[in-house]
């Protein structure tokens, strides 16, 4: 085989997706200056259909399928994703070649500009409308704040903030991923954070804050290249979280929140599944020594415990 010098990198066209792809490419160039990385952009179904909630469009690779098809056809070699967008079970022949160091994993609450006096989500009055198209966020917030109402909101970060501030849309606040605002590195975005929602209470989505690089599982050369940007701790906790989701047979758009904590060789995984209205929940946690059990086995075992308490029924009721 001829020596490879060019790596074709697939990316969505959205501003945040491009920031993440450029970040990965920059890190790879630092480690492999002899290689050329060509970025190929495209739109996914999730990018094109903006007038429906994600859960109403489907649950199979809304932001990843087109990129995965390009990898299968060898038109691109790898694709950069927000790991939380990846299906819990990847298509045959593909794998996650690298998990980058995790950025802030919490959600943040952003109040509309007309609510200058609102300092946290607890300040919102009864009947206030929070914009979110996430089943998980709606369920978790309903659980902790049953006095709130919810309305779908779609688009990239800038689009959502514009919709939030247009009084005609009727939003009082919205929920965004902290990591996305941090990666954009724009004061106009980061200055809008009203409150970072404490993960001890609200938890977060599986793999939130992690950038993942997907590639063909038989491309041993590229897997070796990607290993140079692999973050071992990020990989460990994300494997546990994804195994929990996979064990509960959930997709990217289910009311499952999680939280993982790694200290040395000790790994703790928390999981919580909610009914959409937040009135019912199944919560469980488990701690292991990684010398005795793998992160993937931890997630799988916790999913069994949660399933025994009715977690799968709550997930099924949301579909």
N, C-alpha and C positions, 0 to 999 in steps of 0.2 A: 504494500500500500504506500502511495506517495505521501510524503510528509505534509501534514495539514498546517495551513497558515491562516486560514479564514474560518471564523465561527459566525454563523448566521443566527442572530438573536431575535426572537419574536416578542412583540409587545403590543398591547392595546394602545390606542391613540390618545387616550385621555391625558390631561396634564399630569396627574398624579402617577399614572402608569409610566409615563415617559421619564419622570423624575426617578422612579424606582429602577427602571431599566438602565438609565444612565449611571445611577449609583453602582449597580452591579457591574456594568461594563468597566467603570473606572477602577473598581477594586480588582477586577480580573486583569486589567492592563498593568496595574502595579505589580502583580505577581507574574504576569506573562507578557512582557513588553514585545516579545517577538511575534505575537499573534495580532491579527486584525479582526475586529468585531464589527460586523455589519448588522445594523438594526433594521428589521422588517416590521412595519406597523400594519395593523388591521383593526377592524371593528368587530365586536362580538355581538351576539343576540342581545345581551344585557345592555350593551351600549346603544343599540338601535331602538329598542322598545322602551320608551320613557314614560308612556302614559298609563302604565299598569304597575302594581306592586310586584316585586320580584317573585314572591310566592305564587302570584297569579300567572306568571309566564311559564314557570316550570322549575324543576329543581336539579337539572342535569347540566352542569358546566356552562351556566349562563355567560360567564366571563372568560371561559377557558376552552370551550369545545373547538372553536375555529383555529386557535393556536395549536391545539393537540392534533388536529387533522393535518396541519402543515408539518408537524414533526413526523407523523406517520408517513407522509408522502416525501419526506426528506427535503422539503423546501426550506425548512429552518432546522437548526440543530438543537436549540434550546429555547425556552420561553420563561420570562420573568413574570411572577404573579404575586399578588397579595395572597399569602398562604391560606387565609380564611375563605378565599374564593374557590379553592380546589375541592373537588369531590373527595369524600372520605376514602373511596376506593378509586384509584386512578384507572384509566383505560389500559387494556393489555399492551405491554410493550413499552410503557412509560414509567418513570419513577421521579422522585424528587432527588436531584443530584446535590443540592446544597440548601441549607437553612441558614440565612444570614443572622447576625446578631440581632436580637429582638429589640425593637424600639418600644416606647411606652405602649402598654397593652390595654390601658383603660379606655372607657368611653368618656366623652366630655359633653357637658350641657352648654348650649349656646342660647342665650335669650335674644329675642328680637330687639331691635334698636329702640322700639317704643317702650321697652321695659327696662329703662336705665336703672331703676331702683332694685331690680331683682338681682340678688347676689348668689343664689343657689336654687336648685330645682324645688326645694321645699318652700320657696317664696311664692311659687305660682299659685294663684287662687283656684278654687273649685271650678271645674269646667274649662280650665285653660287647655289650649290645643297644642300638643307637641307633634312636630312633623317627624315621622319615621316610617320607612317601608320595611323595616326589619321586624320579623315576627318575634325574634328573641327580645329585642329592645322593648317592644310593645308589651310583651308578657311580663318581663322583669319590672318595668316601670309600673304596670298595673298592679303588680304584687305589692310594691312598696308605696305607691301613690295612687290608690284607687279613685281619687277625686279628679284625676286628669283624663282628658280625651285625646284621641290620636287620629292623625290624618296622614295619608301617604305623601311622601316627598321624594323625588328622584332627581338624578343629575350629578354632575361632579361637584366638588366642594364649593366652587364659586357660584355655580348655578343654584345650589341649595341655599346658600347664604342670601342670594338675591331674592329668592322666593320667600325666605323667612322674613325679610325686611319689607316686602311689599304687603302693606296692610290689607290689600284686597284679598289676599290668600288666607287670611285668618289664622296665621300661626303665631303662637306665643313663644315658642322655643323649638329647638331641634337637638338631636343627638348625633354626634360624629365620633369617628375613631380618632383618638389623640395622636396616634402615629402618623396619620395622613397629614394633619396640620403641621406636625413637627417636620416632616419630610419636605413639605412645600417651601419651608424657610421663607415665608412671607409674613411680614408684620400685620398686613391686612387680615390674614387668617388667624394667626396665633393670638392676636390681641382680642379676638372675639370670644375666646374661651371664658365663659362665665364661671364654670366649676368643673374640675376634674372629678368624675364620679368615683368614689373610693372603691377599689376592687374588693375589699373585704365585704362590702355590702352588695354591690351590683355585679361583681365578677365581670366576665367579658366573653366574647365569642371565641370559639376554638381557633387557635393559631393567630389570633389578632395581634398585629404588631410585627409579624414575621414576614419577611420577603423570602419566597421560595423560588428556586430555579428548577424547572422541570426539563427532562431530556429523555432520550430513548435509553432503555435499561441495558441495551447491549452495546452502547457506545462507551467502551471502557476508557478510551483515550480522553473523551470529554469529561467523564466522571472523575478522572484523575486531575484534570484542569480545575474542575469545580471544587474539588476537595480543598483547594488552596484558600477558598473564601468560606468554608464551612465553619459554623460556630457550634462546638460540641454541646454546650449547655442549651442553646436554643433548639438544637436537634432533639435532645433528650426530652425536654418538656413538651415540645410540639408533637413528638411521636406519641407521648402519653395522651395528650388532649385529642389527637386525631383518632387514636385507638378507641377512646371513650365514645366519640361520635359514631365511629364505624360499628362498634358493638351495639349501639342503640339503633342502628340502621337508620340514622338520620342523615339528611343532606345538609347543604350550606344554609338552608333557610328553615330551621326548626328552633323551637324555644328552649334551646340548651345553652346554659351559661357554664363557664368553667373557670378554674383558677389553679395554677400549678406553682409550687414552690420547691426549689432545689437548694439544698444546703449540703455541700460536700457530696457524699454518696447517698444522702437521704432525699427522697422525692415524695412530696405530698400532692395529691390530686383531689380537688374538690369538683363536684358536678351538681348541677341543679337543672331540673326540667320543670317547666311551668305550663299550666293551661293558658290559652291566649288571654283570657280575662284576668289572669293572675291569682285567681281564688284557690287553685289547687297547685301543689308542688311536690316534687320528690327531690330530696337533697341527701347527698352522701359524700363521704370523703374517705381517703385511705392513704396510709403512709408506708413506704417500703424502703429497704436498703437495696440499692442498685447492685450490690454484690450478690444478692439473693434472687432478685427478680428484675426483668427488663422493664423499661418504660412502657413498651407496647403491651406487655402482659399486665401491667398495672392498669392501664386504660381499659383493657378487655375485662379484667376482673371487676373493676368498679362498675362497668356497664352492666354486668350480670347482676350485681347487687341492686343497682337502680331499677333494672328491669323487673326484678322480683318484687319491687315496691310499687310497680305500675307506671314506670317512666315511659315505656313504649306505648302504652295506651294514651297517655297525654300527648305524645308526639303524633300518633295516628289521628287523633281528634283534630289536629291542626291542618291536616292535609285535605 
